[in-house]
Amino acid sequence: MVLGVGGGIAAYKICELLRRLTESGHRVRVVPTEAALRFVGEPTWAALSGQPVETGVWDRVHEVPHVRIGQSADLVFVAPATADIMAKAAAGIADDLLTNTLLTARCPVVFAPAMHTEMWEHPATRANVATLRSRGAIVLDPAVGRLTGVDTGRGRLPEPAELFEAARLVLRRGTAEPDLAGRRVLISAGGTREAIDPVRFIGNHSSGRQGYALARTAAARGADVTLVAANVSLPDPAGVSLVRVSSALELAEAMEAERAAADIVVMTAAVADFRPVDSAASKIKKSGAAPAPLELVENPDILAGLVTTREREGTDQTIVGFAAETDDVIANGRAKLARKGCDLLVVNQVGGGRAFGTEDNQATVLGADGTVVDIPTGPKEDLADRVWDLVVERSPGRTP
Ligand SMILES: Cc1cc2nc3c(=O)[nH]c(=O)nc-3n(C[C@H](O)[C@H](O)[C@H](O)COP(=O)(O)O)c2cc1C
């Protein structure tokens, strides 16, 4: 693969990304810009990659590197992608080795931008990002957080471990076509917590791994992803907008705020069916007497609510539900699908160490059209990719 490095302050983080890539067996040709070498020098890239490092088109001309490097790559990953590199790529400028490589590459191309919020939000950058996406490149939205100095905002480069995951997921698909490009995807993940008092809650064992796998794989297929995460302690996926919530009511509110903009909604979060009627303002103490019974009230049914709103508004939004069942898995799944009215219901068996918090998962996907697809046990990202395949089959969507 080609690792294009732009002249942004985050270039130092790319040393770690490079290390992860080479250690996992990838052959990486680093192509920095002149500006990138002001931040991290040529010897660092050459030593870490074990490959020659040039920035211009005039070195080793007999090998025609300005054409060869792009032609022979399986992936071109540009990080940090500066405003300048994206402007040049969008305009088709080819004035150094990296921009030439971008024009000759026919493999997937990923940009991981990093810059100050003002630069990211500038209409010129927005237009360049839209152009690159419309041509099939994956442009990962930058993260929100600390920028170069004391300032914070959107524009931060995602963490190297998550950039590595993004590169790995694009490479494993092995196709240059990001089939979710232009689609806005809303995913809920994790498990809600219903407060009993300031220190105690009613919760569940959902880790959020399946929802996060769906978010990562959707981003690797070019989707614009918003992830509503309830009490998840996993690293933030690269290129995904994250909204953190805790209780079922907060989750419902966040989904309501985001749903109208979404073409596809996937509800993987394990939402509590009930919450305590009252949450004590201060910690409940032992009094010696029998504890007061916990009185519960039903939470709103978020999945059914999303379907009702879709019907009312008459949109063609695709809605996918997840059902965790301990027994009579398929029968309970069918009943739930009929009750909720979503397009696909991914039913998996939980309990006995299955599904919750594990790396692997297995499921049966029930379609509203009567289809049944079994997904064998495998990594949660395999299951996620199968779910996206099924969604794309049902709603091919806009061509980017
Ligand atoms: C300290 C410093 C930090 C910079 N950080 C960024 C950055 O994070 N993102 C960006 O787009 N430009 C950044 N720039 C501006 C770029 O270096 C400048 O636009 C340069 O022309 C980019 O060249 P390149 O795109 O060929 O690498 C920074 C400049 C300096 C001096």
The ligand as an ORCA input file, in Angstrom:
! r2SCAN-3c Opt
* xyz 0 1
  C       2.918     24.040     12.457
  C       2.038     23.828     11.271
  C       0.999     22.955     11.358
  C       0.148     22.745     10.263
  N      -0.867     21.856     10.389
  C      -1.696     21.675      9.341
  C      -2.760     20.742      9.447
  O      -2.944     20.072     10.465
  N      -3.593     20.599      8.391
  C      -3.430     21.312      7.244
  O      -4.237     21.131      6.324
  N      -2.420     22.176      7.115
  C      -1.540     22.384      8.126
  N      -0.519     23.268      7.994
  C      -0.354     23.998      6.732
  C       0.334     23.130      5.705
  O       1.620     22.745      6.167
  C       0.471     23.860      4.368
  O      -0.837     24.086      3.839
  C       1.272     23.087      3.373
  O       1.319     23.811      2.154
  C       0.701     21.686      3.111
  O       1.507     21.039      2.166
  P       1.144     19.582      1.649
  O      -0.305     19.524      1.488
  O       1.897     19.518      0.341
  O       1.704     18.632      2.627
  C       0.362     23.468      9.062
  C       1.446     24.339      8.969
  C       2.272     24.519     10.058
  C       3.439     25.468      9.922
*
